Amino acid sequence: MLELRIGQNTWEPPELNEEEVMRLVTKRMPITEDQHERLLFLRIRPYIDAIYVNYKYKGEPAVGYIERFVFHDDYALAP
């Protein structure tokens, strides 16, 4: 059964260093013509921290769009 708990955040994810994130993205996700969207898991314990990368955003050949997704019991993503 799915349980929805809606309330105030009692936990905030730590900030990410943008340079470190870009280093990880370019090292683990080389740009290819066939695959232009990837999901990189930075951490799975004690919470899940993932980054979605779209290389073809706005038609550019480089990293164009990155979005972070964090999953934790006491954290809700802002709409």
GIBELGI-V801628 format. One record per pair of residues at least 6 apart in sequence whose ideal C-beta (glycine too) atoms are under 7 Angstrom apart, sorted by sequence separation. I is the first residue (numbers start at 1). J is the second residue. D is the distance in whole Angstrom. If there is no record, write none. Layout:
i | j | d
I | J | D
I | J | D
//
This chain:
i | j | d
43 | 49 | 4
58 | 64 | 5
42 | 49 | 4
55 | 62 | 7
57 | 64 | 3
42 | 50 | 7
55 | 63 | 6
56 | 64 | 7
57 | 65 | 4
29 | 38 | 5
41 | 50 | 5
42 | 51 | 6
55 | 64 | 6
40 | 50 | 7
53 | 63 | 6
54 | 64 | 6
29 | 40 | 6
39 | 50 | 6
40 | 51 | 5
54 | 65 | 4
28 | 40 | 6
39 | 52 | 5
40 | 53 | 7
53 | 66 | 5
52 | 66 | 7
25 | 40 | 6
38 | 53 | 5
51 | 66 | 6
52 | 67 | 5
24 | 40 | 7
37 | 54 | 5
51 | 68 | 5
52 | 69 | 7
36 | 54 | 7
36 | 55 | 4
50 | 69 | 5
36 | 56 | 4
49 | 70 | 5
47 | 70 | 6
48 | 71 | 4
29 | 53 | 6
31 | 55 | 5
47 | 71 | 6
47 | 72 | 4
25 | 51 | 7
25 | 53 | 6
21 | 51 | 7
31 | 61 | 7
13 | 49 | 7
25 | 63 | 6
16 | 68 | 7
13 | 70 | 4
11 | 72 | 6
13 | 75 | 7
11 | 74 | 4
10 | 74 | 4
11 | 75 | 5
9 | 74 | 7
9 | 75 | 5
9 | 76 | 6
//
